[in-house]
Each structure stands twice: as structure tokens, then as C-alpha cells.
Amino acid sequence: MNADELILVSVDDHIAEPADMFERHVPAKYRGDAPRVVEDEHGIQQWWYGSIMGRNLGLNAVAGKPREMYDLDATRYEEMRPGCYDVHERVRDMSAGGYLAALNFPNWTGFSGQVLSQGPDPKLNQIMIQAYNDWHVLEWCGAYPDRFIPCGLVPLFDPHMAASEVRRLARLGCHAVAFSENPEALGCPSIHSGAWDPFFAACSDTGTVICLHLGSSSRPIDMSSDAPVSVAPSLSGARTINTLMELLWSSLWHRFPDLRFALSEGDIGWIPYFLLRAQHVQEVQSGWTMHEFPKGMGPIEIFQRHFLACFIEDTVGLRLLDFFNLDNVSWESDYPHSDSMWPNAPEQLAEQLEGLPRSTIDKITYQNALRHYQFDPFRTRSMDQCTVAALRAEAADVDTVTHVGRATGDRERKLEEFRSRFRSAEAGR
């Protein structure tokens, strides 16, 4: 497979949102309540929404940095490459990395926007969520509509408000929303309660994909309080296992036969085993579990119809594609996080895809993403302008080495010690 000939669309990148993102989208009456970036006495910049602290500013905004400078978070915008937060530089970085378009998840709000739903005033929360979405759809994605797949946030404190926002976003041309992998973990109703049916109905009616990014429940992975730091990233996909199993066995499919979910950043190599395990459970234990799938369907059919499976680098999964609906598998870049292969993704991905039919490769690398998210970059760009080689030629002057930041040191070790103590305290409750 010639990497230069690929057309790549990522269904999972991230934005380190710029500090001025709310200025043009919050009504004047509420601007004093808008989320803001505050710099403390140590020079650390941090997002705050009222008294609620946002997630780390950069969340591994390490694109282009050597490994010894992979910090747990960037503490200032100057410690990131501008492509993390500047849309014009982001497009140049995408071109330098050889990929055409991307769906971008939030960072400081949490991956399901949960920080903006945690304020004490629901009306204010709704205003800020809509302001975030207007910035994301109209400014970030609107600056380059052929390069970004919009993905909105919804109020997690009110399913009816969430449904209304889905419909509003659809009118703006946005057909993806970030949602929690486990809303109950955020103090919201569970997916089994029926409370979310208005939201699910709105997504089904508008053809909106519900994106379940790992880590979007703010729930830590269950492990020893003194587990080595490498354990958590090695187990990152474990949370997606729970998410898939709960959804497979839910009653949603009887009520919403057109509903679709994306398992964002969960990888795919583990999926065939758990599908077969679920099939076995249904075959041998349904006499007492009394679970009924829609007629003619079981766990495998539900998965193949309703789930978009996404991977960054997954050689195992690509060897097991017979278990998947090839129309529902997509590639992710994860720029600017530490799992990303940027700027060398085309070469590494081409090696993994070697031997697959070109029709399969095209589905995985761009066609499935365009169909699921109702996105058409070819309205303004010819296909020969969308290949890895053509895009890199447009950004030949981009320096893909990031020359700002700091080496991992005492601050990172102290932060991990704090997290270990926090896990230990939580386990003792």
C-alpha cells in the first residue's frame, strides 16, 4: 500500500480550546459568568467555570514533541504547538500529517462536555453549552468546512434540553454529539432508565451519531492505588468494553432501530471476543435472563448495525475484520494527544493495511466517516487534492517538531502521586 495515495479522515482528534472562545458567543448579560482561563501565582493557566475547575489545559497536548517532553498536561498555551489551539495552524498540521479532515472532541470541558453541565444553574449551563457549540460549529469548523466534521455537546442534566440541542445542531449541519460512556457515573440517569429516550429519539430522527469517547464518564479505571503509571494507559480501552456491553444488552434497539453510536478511541481488537462471549450468554443463559433482542438479531447483529468501531493503531483488529461490518470501521488520529501517530500516521497505517483490498482500505480511511457524519469535503476539493501526497505538498514548510514545552520532571511525578492518593482514598469509601 502506497501511503501517498491514501485519503485519510480522522474520527477522533482534540482541541485545546483557545482562551477567547466564548467572547463572541455568550450574550452580553452572561459574559461575566462565562468560563475563563485563569493564571495562578505559579504561572499555570487553568480553565474555570465559576468555581468548577476544568480538565487540564492541554491533556497531553504533545504533538511533535520528543518522548522525554511528554508531560501529563501543558500548563500554558505557549507550551503547545499552535496547531493545538489555533484553527489555521491546525489545518496546516493536518496537511503536514497527510490527513484531509477530522472530528474534534473537546478537552477542558471533559470529553462529553461534562464540566459545562455541572454548574448549579441549569439555564446558565445551557447558555454556555450552546455558546461552546456555536464557537465549535461556526468558528472552528466554519473556518474550514472541508476539513472539520462538527461534533457538538449536549446538556447532560436534562434529556429534553439535550434533545432540543441535537435538533438545533442538526439545523447547523452538525450530525455528531459527544455523550458520556456512562452517564450514571456523572450523577445522571443511566441509559437503561428510559429517561434519555427524548435524546435518543432526536439523534435517531436527525441521523446524529452519539460519540462515546473513552474517559467521558470521569470514572477512573479500577486498579491498585499504587499501580505503576503505565497501567492506566495500557487499560484505556477497558472502559469501552463496559460501554459496549451495556448498550448491546439495553432495550434501546426495540425503540430506536436507526440509532448509532461511535466507540471513540476504544480500539477494535478486543471486540470480536466480547461479541462472541455475548452471543454465548444469549444462547445458553437467556432462559433465565429473559433477554429478547429485536427479531432476527443477536449481539453480533446489533453491533454490526448500530456501532462505529474506531482505532488509532490496531494490528490485531485489522486481522479480525471478518467479525465487523466493514461499513462501520474508521481510523482515528488523536492529534494532539500522546497516542497519536502524527505526523507519520500515513506510513504506519499503510503498513497495517497492507494486503487488504483497496475497497476495504478506502472504507476504513475515509468513506465510512463521510457517510456516518454526513460530511462531504469533495464539494470544494477534488479527490486528487485530498491524498496524503497532495496535502503534504500544501504544507511543505511546516516544521513537525515542537520546540516549546518542558521535560517531564518533578511536577509530573508529584501529580501522579496525588492521583494515586486520590484513588486510594476513593477505594476506602
C-alpha positions in Angstrom: 0.0 0.0 0.0 1.5 3.4 -1.0 0.9 5.8 1.8 1.0 8.8 -0.5 -2.2 7.6 -2.3 -4.3 7.3 0.9 -7.2 9.7 1.7 -7.4 10.0 5.5 -10.3 11.3 7.7 -9.9 11.0 11.4 -13.0 10.5 13.6 -11.2 11.5 16.8 -8.9 14.5 17.3 -9.0 17.1 20.1 -9.0 20.8 20.5 -7.1 22.6 23.3 -9.7 25.3 23.2 -8.4 28.9 22.9 -8.9 31.2 25.8 -11.1 33.6 23.9 -13.6 31.0 22.6 -16.6 32.4 24.5 -16.2 36.1 23.8 -18.3 36.2 20.6 -20.9 33.6 21.6 -22.2 34.4 25.1 -24.9 37.1 25.4 -23.6 40.3 27.0 -25.8 39.7 30.1 -23.9 36.5 30.9 -20.4 37.2 29.8 -19.2 37.7 33.4 -20.3 34.1 34.1 -18.6 32.6 31.1 -15.8 30.0 31.5 -12.4 31.6 31.6 -8.7 30.9 31.7 -7.0 32.0 35.0 -3.3 32.2 35.6 -2.2 31.4 39.1 0.9 32.6 41.1 3.0 29.8 39.6 2.2 30.9 36.0 -0.1 27.9 35.4 -3.1 28.6 33.2 -6.3 26.8 34.1 -9.9 26.8 32.8 -12.6 27.6 35.3 -16.4 27.6 35.0 -17.4 29.5 38.1 -16.0 27.5 41.0 -15.6 24.4 38.9 -12.1 23.6 37.7 -11.9 22.4 34.1 -9.8 19.5 32.9 -6.0 20.0 32.4 -5.3 22.7 29.9 -3.6 20.6 27.4 -4.4 17.0 28.2 -1.3 15.6 26.7 -1.0 18.3 24.0 2.3 16.7 23.0 2.0 16.6 19.2 5.5 16.9 17.7 7.4 16.7 21.0 10.1 14.2 21.7 9.1 11.5 24.2 11.1 12.9 27.1 8.8 16.0 26.8 5.6 14.1 27.0 4.1 15.9 30.0 0.8 14.8 31.7 -0.5 18.2 30.7 0.7 21.5 29.2 0.4 24.3 31.8 0.4 27.2 29.3 -0.6 27.6 25.7 3.0 28.6 24.9 4.0 25.0 25.9 2.0 23.5 23.0 2.4 23.8 19.2 -0.1 26.4 17.9 -2.0 23.7 16.0 -3.4 22.5 19.3 -5.5 25.7 19.7 -5.2 27.8 16.5 -7.5 26.6 13.7 -5.3 27.9 10.9 -2.2 26.2 12.3 -4.3 23.0 13.0 -5.2 22.8 9.3 -1.5 23.2 8.4 -0.6 20.4 10.8 -3.3 18.2 9.4 -1.9 18.7 5.9 1.6 18.1 7.1 0.4 14.9 8.7 -1.3 13.9 5.4 -4.9 13.8 6.5 -7.8 15.6 5.0 -10.4 16.1 7.7 -11.1 15.3 11.4 -13.9 15.3 14.0 -12.7 17.2 17.1 -13.6 16.3 20.7 -13.4 18.9 23.5 -10.6 18.9 26.1 -11.1 21.2 29.1 -14.8 20.5 29.4 -14.2 16.8 29.6 -14.7 14.5 26.6 -18.5 14.7 27.0 -18.6 18.3 28.0 -19.5 17.3 31.5 -17.9 20.4 33.2 -20.4 22.7 31.5 -23.3 20.5 32.8 -22.1 20.6 36.4 -22.8 24.3 37.2 -25.6 24.9 39.7 -27.7 27.0 37.3 -29.3 24.9 34.5 -30.2 27.9 32.5 -26.6 29.2 32.6 -25.3 25.8 31.8 -27.5 25.6 28.7 -26.3 29.1 27.6 -22.6 28.0 27.9 -23.2 24.7 26.1 -24.8 26.5 23.2 -22.0 29.1 23.2 -19.5 26.3 23.0 -21.3 24.6 20.2 -21.7 27.9 18.3 -18.0 28.5 18.6 -17.2 25.0 17.6 -19.5 24.7 14.6 -19.4 28.3 13.3 -15.8 29.4 14.1 -13.6 26.3 14.4 -15.3 24.1 11.8 -16.7 27.0 9.8 -13.3 28.4 9.1 -12.5 25.3 7.0 -15.7 23.5 6.3 -14.0 21.0 4.1 -11.5 20.0 6.8 -13.6 19.6 10.0 -16.5 17.3 11.0 -18.5 19.2 13.6 -19.3 17.5 16.9 -21.5 19.2 19.5 -22.1 19.0 23.2 -25.5 18.4 24.9 -26.8 19.3 28.4 -26.3 16.2 30.5 -28.6 17.4 33.2 -31.8 17.4 31.1 -32.6 14.8 28.4 -35.3 17.1 26.9 -32.8 20.0 26.6 -30.3 17.6 25.1 -32.8 16.6 22.5 -33.5 20.2 21.6 -29.8 20.9 21.2 -29.4 17.9 19.0 -32.1 19.2 16.7 -30.6 22.7 16.8 -27.1 21.4 15.9 -28.6 19.3 13.0 -30.0 22.5 11.6 -26.5 23.9 11.7 -25.2 20.9 9.8 -23.8 19.1 12.8 -24.6 15.3 12.9 -22.4 14.2 15.8 -22.6 14.8 19.5 -20.3 13.8 22.4 -22.1 11.9 25.1 -20.9 10.1 28.2 -19.8 6.4 28.1 -21.6 6.0 31.4 -23.9 9.0 32.3 -24.8 7.4 35.6 -21.2 7.9 36.7 -21.7 11.6 36.3 -24.8 11.6 38.5 -27.2 11.4 35.6 -29.8 8.8 34.8 -28.5 5.6 33.3 -29.1 4.6 29.7 -31.4 1.8 30.9 -33.7 4.2 32.8 -35.7 5.4 29.8 -35.0 9.0 30.8 -32.8 9.5 27.8 -35.4 8.4 25.2 -36.1 12.0 24.1 -32.4 12.5 23.4 -32.1 9.1 21.6 -35.2 9.9 19.6 -33.7 13.2 18.4 -30.4 11.6 17.4 -32.3 8.9 15.5 -34.6 11.4 13.8 -31.7 13.6 12.7 -29.2 10.9 11.8 -26.9 12.1 14.5 -24.1 9.8 15.7 -23.6 9.6 19.5 -19.9 9.6 20.2 -18.8 7.8 23.3 -15.2 8.8 24.0 -13.3 6.7 26.5 -12.9 8.7 29.7 -16.1 10.6 29.2 -17.6 9.4 32.4 -14.9 10.9 34.6 -14.6 7.5 36.2 -11.1 6.2 36.9 -10.1 2.7 35.9 -10.3 0.2 38.8 -6.7 -0.6 39.8 -4.5 -0.6 42.8 -3.7 2.8 44.4 0.0 2.2 43.9 -0.2 0.7 40.4 2.6 1.8 38.1 1.8 4.8 35.9 1.9 2.6 32.7 -1.1 0.5 33.9 -3.8 3.1 33.2 -2.9 3.9 29.6 -2.5 0.2 28.9 -6.0 -0.4 30.1 -7.6 2.6 28.5 -9.9 0.5 26.2 -11.3 -1.4 29.2 -13.9 1.3 29.9 -15.2 0.9 26.3 -15.8 -2.8 27.0 -18.3 -1.9 29.7 -19.9 0.7 27.4 -20.4 -1.7 24.5 -21.8 -4.5 26.7 -24.3 -2.2 28.5 -25.5 -0.9 25.2 -25.7 -4.3 23.5 -27.9 -5.6 26.2 -30.0 -2.5 26.5 -33.6 -2.3 25.3 -32.9 0.7 23.0 -32.9 -1.3 19.8 -36.6 -2.1 20.0 -37.5 1.6 20.3 -34.7 3.1 18.1 -33.8 0.8 15.2 -31.8 3.6 13.5 -29.7 4.8 16.5 -26.0 4.8 16.0 -23.1 5.0 18.4 -19.3 5.6 17.9 -16.9 3.9 20.3 -14.4 6.7 20.1 -10.7 5.8 20.9 -11.7 2.4 22.2 -9.7 0.4 19.6 -11.2 -2.7 18.0 -9.0 -5.8 18.6 -10.9 -6.8 21.7 -14.4 -6.5 20.2 -14.7 -10.0 18.5 -14.1 -11.9 21.7 -16.7 -9.9 23.6 -19.2 -10.2 20.8 -18.8 -14.0 20.8 -19.0 -14.0 24.6 -22.3 -12.1 24.5 -23.6 -14.4 21.8 -22.7 -17.4 24.1 -24.5 -15.8 27.0 -27.6 -15.3 25.0 -27.6 -18.8 23.7 -27.1 -20.6 27.0 -28.5 -18.2 29.6 -31.4 -16.5 28.0 -33.8 -19.0 29.7 -33.3 -17.2 33.0 -32.1 -13.8 31.8 -35.2 -13.5 29.7 -33.5 -11.0 27.4 -35.0 -10.6 24.0 -33.3 -8.9 21.0 -35.3 -7.5 18.1 -36.5 -10.3 15.8 -33.7 -12.0 13.9 -31.0 -10.2 15.8 -28.5 -11.0 18.5 -25.4 -9.2 20.0 -23.3 -9.6 16.8 -26.1 -8.2 14.6 -26.8 -5.3 16.9 -23.1 -4.4 17.0 -22.7 -4.7 13.2 -25.7 -2.5 12.6 -25.5 0.2 15.3 -21.8 0.8 16.2 -19.0 2.6 14.5 -15.8 1.0 15.7 -12.7 3.3 15.8 -9.0 2.7 16.1 -5.7 4.6 16.1 -3.2 1.8 15.7 -4.6 -1.8 16.0 -2.8 -4.5 14.0 -4.9 -7.2 15.9 -8.2 -5.7 15.0 -7.3 -5.3 11.3 -6.6 -9.1 11.2 -10.1 -9.8 12.6 -12.2 -7.7 10.2 -14.4 -10.7 9.3 -16.2 -10.1 12.6 -17.0 -6.5 11.7 -19.3 -4.7 9.3 -16.7 -3.1 7.1 -19.0 -0.1 6.6 -18.7 0.7 10.3 -14.9 0.7 11.0 -12.9 4.0 10.9 -9.5 5.4 11.6 -8.5 8.0 14.2 -5.5 10.3 14.5 -6.0 11.5 18.1 -3.9 14.7 17.5 -2.5 16.2 19.7 -2.7 13.5 22.3 0.2 11.1 23.2 -1.4 8.1 21.4 -1.4 9.9 18.1 0.9 8.8 15.3 1.1 12.3 13.8 2.9 13.2 11.6 3.8 9.7 10.5 0.3 8.1 10.5 0.1 7.5 6.8 3.2 5.4 6.7 2.4 3.4 9.8 -1.3 3.0 8.8 -0.3 1.9 5.3 1.9 -0.8 6.8 -1.0 -2.1 8.9 -3.4 -2.1 6.0 -1.1 -3.9 3.7 -2.8 -6.8 1.9 -6.3 -5.6 2.3 -8.4 -4.8 -0.8 -8.4 -1.2 -1.8 -12.2 -1.0 -1.4 -11.8 -2.0 2.3 -9.0 0.4 2.8 -11.0 3.3 1.4 -13.9 2.5 3.6 -11.8 2.5 6.8 -9.7 5.5 5.9 -12.4 7.9 4.8 -15.6 6.6 3.2 -17.3 5.4 6.4 -16.5 8.6 8.2 -18.0 10.7 5.4 -21.2 8.6 5.3 -21.8 8.3 9.1 -21.2 12.0 9.7 -22.9 13.3 6.6 -19.7 15.1 5.6 -18.6 15.9 2.0 -15.2 17.5 1.6 -15.3 16.8 -2.2 -17.8 19.6 -2.8 -14.9 22.0 -2.7 -11.8 19.8 -3.1 -11.2 17.3 -5.9 -10.2 13.9 -4.8 -6.7 14.3 -6.2 -6.3 17.3 -3.9 -7.1 15.1 -0.9 -4.4 12.5 -0.9 -1.6 12.3 1.6 0.9 13.4 -1.0 -1.2 16.4 -2.2 -1.9 17.6 1.3 1.7 17.4 2.4 2.7 19.3 -0.6 0.5 22.1 0.6 2.3 22.2 3.9 5.8 21.5 3.0 7.1 24.4 5.1 5.5 23.1 8.4 8.1 22.1 11.0 6.6 19.0 12.6 9.0 19.1 15.6 7.6 21.1 18.5 10.2 23.3 20.0 8.3 24.5 23.1 7.5 22.8 26.4 9.5 21.2 29.1 10.9 17.8 30.0 9.0 15.5 32.3 10.1 16.2 35.9 9.1 16.7 39.5 5.8 18.3 38.7 4.6 15.3 36.7 5.8 12.8 39.4 4.0 14.8 42.1 0.8 14.9 40.1 0.9 11.2 39.7 1.5 10.7 43.4 -1.6 12.9 44.1 -3.7 10.8 41.7 -2.5 7.7 43.4 -3.5 9.1 46.8 -6.9 10.1 45.4 -7.5 6.6 44.0 -6.6 5.1 47.4 -9.0 7.5 49.2 -11.8 6.7 46.8 -11.2 3.0 47.3 -11.6 3.4 51.0 -15.0 5.0 50.9 
